[in-house]
Amino acid sequence: MMKTQVIIGSTRPGRVGPQIAHWMIEILPSGKNNEYEIVDIADWKLPIFDERIHPSMNQYKHTHTKAWSNKIKEADAYVFLTPEYNAGYPASLKNAIDYLYHEWSDKPVMIASYGIGGGSTASAQLRQVTERLKMRPTETSPAFTITRDMYGEDGQIKNIDQSFDPYKENLKIAGDELLRSGQNLESEIA
Ligand SMILES: Cc1cc2nc3c(=O)[nH]c(=O)nc-3n(C[C@H](O)[C@H](O)[C@H](O)COP(=O)(O)O)c2cc1C
């Protein structure tokens, strides 16, 4: 069984991150041997990184770090779902990533971004971070462009199934790459 966590990188009230995450898991390749879980950083209320010892030493002091580590350890692969803020990915996502080290290492990851310009700058920056952590980013990084007219009065994306339809195929390709990467890793370990 391969477990993939879809990690929502944005935390602001009224964000579209959760809406996109739920849309994604309907599209990502399903099967009896793989499952998805949405992990919302906002639920974890992590303070700004406050561990004294480098995470690679595995000597976590705080209860919130230990709990976050245990959650992330549950998965074999990840989707980092990031918006773009001021030509970067949000501090909330970097903070959550920086808390841990070995939990991420060697694991396959898909970087999926969104924003007015598809979040491609944030995605490229995040790829560098995943490489530093020795993760295995998929070659394909889905990028969802959200134009202003796509937002409804409630701040959510209007009719997401229809408006994100053009991104479905690319997301499936990235999802297949993630699964293959996970399977390759399993056979390396076996
Ligand atoms: C502070 C801020 C800065 C933003 N900067 C960019 C940007 O540089 N490039 C871009 O494409 N979109 C930018 N946007 C638009 C966001 O990507 C868009 O509002 C998206 O819905 C934010 O994700 P969220 O709703 O999950 O918070 C910005 C939005 C905010 C709130």
The ligand as an ORCA input file, in Angstrom:
! r2SCAN-3c Opt
* xyz 0 1
  C       0.000     38.040     -0.466
  C      -0.327     37.502     -1.836
  C       0.605     37.591     -2.844
  C       0.341     37.049     -4.101
  N       1.321     37.063     -5.052
  C       1.146     36.365     -6.216
  C       2.213     36.197     -7.135
  O       3.315     36.669     -6.934
  N       1.990     35.469     -8.248
  C       0.773     34.894     -8.520
  O       0.632     34.216     -9.535
  N      -0.276     35.037     -7.656
  C      -0.101     35.749     -6.523
  N      -1.138     35.888     -5.622
  C      -2.428     35.282     -5.953
  C      -2.553     33.928     -5.243
  O      -1.764     32.949     -5.828
  C      -4.015     33.513     -5.230
  O      -4.724     34.510     -4.520
  C      -4.220     32.181     -4.572
  O      -5.611     31.928     -4.489
  C      -3.625     32.141     -3.166
  O      -3.746     30.856     -2.596
  P      -4.699     30.596     -1.338
  O      -6.087     31.056     -1.776
  O      -4.644     29.135     -1.082
  O      -4.178     31.444     -0.235
  C      -0.913     36.449     -4.373
  C      -1.862     36.404     -3.327
  C      -1.581     36.898     -2.079
  C      -2.594     36.757     -0.977
*
